[in-house]
Amino acid sequence: MASYDIVLRLTVRDLRVEDLPTLGESPTKVVSMEGELARARRGEVDYLAVCTPSDRPVAYGAVDYTKPAGGATLYQLTVLEPLQSCGIGTILIHALEDRIRARGLRMAELGVDDASPRPQRLYERLGYAVSGTELGSWDVDAPDGSVTRYETTITLLRKAL
Ligand SMILES: CC(C)(COP(=O)(O)OP(=O)(O)OC[C@H]1O[C@@H](n2cnc3c(N)ncnc32)[C@H](O)[C@@H]1OP(=O)(O)O)[C@@H](O)C(=O)NCCC(=O)NCCS
């Protein structure tokens, strides 16, 4: 097996509606992402993309300034699967934290689905600490094309910025 090292210059910019079809997300997820882009236009959230030199997004994530009081919530953190565990999620989180600081807020919160706990280790390494739990639910596309409601317990983590 041959292996090669390359240096890739990634940029972070606001996610755009024309990016959505390139991300390979389900129809229900795309509808929810369009809703978050509308909120971004109203200034309630920032929605960022990490892009390759050809300006193609390989990761995206958002920050909601409407909660919790005195801080903001990171959500929808996603790195395209073949590029996970290369450090791109860390770049994305730092960029979102910079946006929070730029709004004069000094606390970031995020949630981890207890059914998929692996990212928690990354968040704790980046300085987040468990602050509580809450119930979460959202729509998901079933393999037969129907939409079902997924319900779970979320572990909340916070970081002072
Ligand atoms: C969670 C997620 C956003 C993190 O993004 P990522 O790019 O994989 O994150 P990073 O690469 O910065 O760090 C994650 C892992 O890579 C390792 N890593 C970081 N930099 C690295 C590098 N330069 N080279 C190799 N590994 C690296 C970290 O140690 C970490 O390892 P761990 O998962 O075993 O603890 C991404 O994995 C993802 O999209 N997962 C699926 C969706 C999801 O679960 N979203 C989060 C919901 S809360």
The ligand as a Gaussian input file, in Angstrom:
#p B3LYP/6-31G(d) Opt

LIG

0 1
 C      -17.998000      14.647000      15.876000
 C      -17.273000      15.216000      14.645000
 C      -17.969000      16.506000      14.209000
 C      -15.829000      15.528000      15.039000
 O      -15.146000      15.949000      13.889000
 P      -13.711000      15.295000      13.543000
 O      -13.177000      16.023000      12.371000
 O      -13.873000      13.831000      13.420000
 O      -12.918000      15.721000      14.862000
 P      -11.336000      15.802000      15.079000
 O      -10.643000      15.062000      13.996000
 O      -10.992000      17.214000      15.298000
 O      -11.171000      15.035000      16.438000
 C      -11.802000      13.778000      16.563000
 C      -10.857000      12.666000      16.655000
 O       -9.746000      12.778000      15.788000
 C       -8.534000      12.830000      16.552000
 N       -7.729000      13.813000      15.880000
 C       -7.754000      15.139000      16.023000
 N       -6.832000      15.709000      15.229000
 C       -6.236000      14.713000      14.547000
 C       -5.216000      14.642000      13.565000
 N       -4.610000      15.766000      13.116000
 N       -4.887000      13.441000      13.062000
 C       -5.497000      12.306000      13.521000
 N       -6.444000      12.313000      14.448000
 C       -6.819000      13.495000      14.957000
 C       -8.942000      13.221000      17.925000
 O       -8.026000      12.749000      18.858000
 C      -10.314000      12.554000      18.031000
 O      -10.204000      11.196000      18.346000
 P      -11.374000      10.380000      19.073000
 O      -12.652000      10.579000      18.285000
 O      -10.908000       8.972000      19.013000
 O      -11.487000      10.934000      20.458000
 C      -17.252000      14.201000      13.472000
 O      -16.544000      13.047000      13.873000
 C      -18.629000      13.814000      12.949000
 O      -19.162000      14.475000      12.050000
 N      -19.229000      12.733000      13.499000
 C      -20.523000      12.281000      13.041000
 C      -21.638000      13.232000      13.434000
 C      -21.615000      13.534000      14.926000
 O      -21.505000      12.622000      15.753000
 N      -21.700000      14.831000      15.244000
 C      -21.617000      15.309000      16.601000
 C      -22.924000      15.379000      17.258000
 S      -22.715000      15.872000      18.967000

